[in-house]
Amino acid sequence: MTIAVDTTNEVKAIARYVRMSPYKVRRVLDQIRGRTYREALIILEFMPYKACDVILKLLRSAVANAEHNNGLDPTTLVVSKAYADGGPSLRRFRARAQGRAYQIRKPTCHITLFVAPALEE
């Protein structure tokens, strides 16, 4: 089921430098993209992934932005776009045998979430 969205009134929220792999964040974002605010809240509340906490906070921020800055009603909002881009990786080294060091990359990501009001049909 697809919901028609008014893209002219899109409101966004961004979480930057989240200490999580963008690959793991995307699997959660794929589940809430195109859903209403209420459905997305329920899905995020019961999914077992660590990324859900960050995305839930970001979703609430985007809805608060829409409500406060644009005067939109939260009950009509839909997650129109959601994506996670890679951020800079923290580089660490692990000691290995015979004095060697192996590099460990700790990835970060930037999560962007757009909400927009659904069109009445």
FIVO-728193 format. One record per residue (C-alpha): residue in three letters; z, x, y. Coordinates in steps of 0.5 Angstrom, whole numbers, plus 500, padded with zeros to 3 digits. Each point is the difference from the previous one (the first is absolute). Example, Ala and Ser with C-alpha at 12.3 -4.5 7.8 and 13.67 -1.06 7.14 Angstrom:
! FIVO-728193
ALA	516	525	491
SER	498	502	507
***
This chain:
! FIVO-728193
MET	500	500	500
THR	498	503	507
ILE	503	498	506
ALA	496	500	507
VAL	503	504	505
ASP	499	501	507
THR	499	507	501
THR	500	500	508
ASN	507	499	500
GLU	502	506	495
VAL	507	503	501
LYS	501	507	497
ALA	506	504	498
ILE	500	507	497
ALA	505	504	496
ARG	498	508	501
TYR	502	506	496
VAL	503	495	494
ARG	503	505	494
MET	496	497	495
SER	493	501	497
PRO	494	496	503
TYR	498	498	493
LYS	506	497	498
VAL	501	496	506
ARG	493	497	500
ARG	501	497	493
VAL	505	495	504
LEU	496	499	506
ASP	494	498	495
GLN	505	494	498
ILE	502	497	507
ARG	493	501	503
GLY	497	493	502
ARG	507	497	499
THR	504	495	504
TYR	506	504	503
ARG	505	495	496
GLU	496	502	494
ALA	500	507	501
LEU	508	500	502
ILE	501	497	493
ILE	495	505	496
LEU	503	506	504
GLU	507	498	498
PHE	499	500	493
MET	496	506	498
PRO	503	506	497
TYR	497	505	504
LYS	503	505	506
ALA	495	498	504
CYS	501	493	501
ASP	506	502	504
VAL	496	503	506
ILE	495	495	499
LEU	505	494	501
LYS	503	504	506
LEU	493	501	503
LEU	498	493	499
ARG	506	497	503
SER	498	504	506
ALA	493	498	501
VAL	502	493	499
ALA	505	501	506
ASN	495	504	504
ALA	496	493	499
GLU	505	496	502
HIS	503	503	506
ASN	494	503	503
ASN	495	495	498
GLY	504	494	500
LEU	497	498	493
ASP	503	496	495
PRO	503	504	493
THR	498	494	496
THR	493	501	501
LEU	499	507	499
VAL	496	504	495
VAL	500	507	498
SER	493	501	502
LYS	499	508	499
ALA	505	505	497
TYR	498	507	498
ALA	504	507	499
ASP	497	506	502
GLY	502	507	498
GLY	504	504	505
PRO	502	507	500
SER	503	503	493
LEU	507	504	500
ARG	499	506	497
ARG	505	503	495
PHE	501	506	495
ARG	503	500	493
ALA	502	506	497
ARG	496	502	494
ALA	500	505	494
GLN	499	508	502
GLY	501	499	508
ARG	495	495	501
ALA	500	494	504
TYR	496	493	499
GLN	499	496	506
ILE	503	492	500
ARG	497	495	505
LYS	504	495	502
PRO	495	495	503
THR	501	495	506
CYS	496	494	502
HIS	499	496	506
ILE	500	492	499
THR	496	495	504
LEU	501	493	500
PHE	497	494	504
VAL	502	493	500
ALA	496	494	503
PRO	500	493	500
ALA	497	496	495
LEU	494	495	503
GLU	502	493	499
GLU	494	496	495
***
